[in-house]
Amino acid sequence: MANVRNHDKWMTNYLRLLAYSKEHGHALVPRGFVAPDGFKLGIWTAEQRRRRQYHDDQEVAALEALPGWLWDARERRKARQ
């Protein structure tokens, strides 16, 4: 049952990230970004990148389907230089 709860919680947070990506056109959430409901979306997003090896295939595919998703957000900064 814990896995179902964890997946439901992950999905709720993923949907927040999806909404952010639709509004901003990308999934590169600044680490300090806090959603209007108080959820620390920037920290959650950074944790998803850091914990890549713990995601199942469906979660990986969902994240990678987001516009502008990078597993290493530093890649975007490097590309700008």
C-alpha positions in Angstrom: 0.0 0.0 0.0 2.9 2.4 0.7 4.0 2.2 -3.0 0.5 3.3 -4.1 0.5 6.2 -1.7 4.1 7.2 -2.8 3.1 6.9 -6.5 -0.1 9.0 -5.8 2.0 11.7 -4.0 4.6 11.6 -6.8 1.8 12.0 -9.4 0.3 14.9 -7.6 3.7 16.7 -7.6 4.3 15.7 -11.2 1.0 17.4 -12.2 2.2 20.5 -10.4 5.4 20.4 -12.5 3.4 19.7 -15.7 1.2 22.8 -15.0 4.4 24.8 -14.4 5.9 23.6 -17.7 2.6 24.5 -19.6 2.6 28.0 -18.1 6.3 28.7 -18.6 7.1 26.6 -21.7 9.7 24.5 -19.9 10.4 22.3 -16.9 13.5 24.1 -15.7 12.0 25.2 -12.4 14.3 27.5 -10.4 15.3 25.8 -7.2 13.7 28.5 -5.0 10.3 28.4 -6.8 7.3 27.9 -4.6 3.9 27.2 -6.1 0.9 29.4 -5.2 -0.3 26.6 -2.8 3.1 26.8 -0.9 4.5 23.6 -2.4 8.3 23.9 -2.9 8.2 22.8 -6.6 11.8 23.9 -7.3 13.2 21.7 -4.5 11.0 18.8 -5.5 12.1 19.1 -9.2 15.7 19.2 -8.2 15.2 16.1 -6.1 13.7 14.2 -9.0 16.8 15.0 -11.0 19.1 14.0 -8.2 17.3 10.7 -7.6 17.0 9.6 -11.2 18.1 6.0 -10.5 15.1 5.5 -8.1 12.4 6.3 -10.7 10.6 3.6 -12.5 10.4 3.6 -16.3 7.0 5.4 -16.3 8.2 8.2 -14.2 11.3 8.6 -16.3 9.2 8.7 -19.5 6.8 11.3 -17.9 9.6 13.6 -16.9 11.4 13.3 -20.2 8.2 14.1 -22.0 8.1 17.6 -20.4 9.3 20.5 -22.6 12.8 21.4 -21.8 13.4 18.6 -19.2 17.0 18.0 -18.4 18.4 15.5 -15.9 21.2 17.8 -15.3 19.9 21.4 -15.1 23.5 22.6 -15.4 23.4 21.5 -19.0 21.3 24.5 -19.9 23.6 26.9 -18.2 26.6 25.4 -20.0 24.8 25.7 -23.4 24.2 29.4 -22.8 27.9 30.1 -22.3 
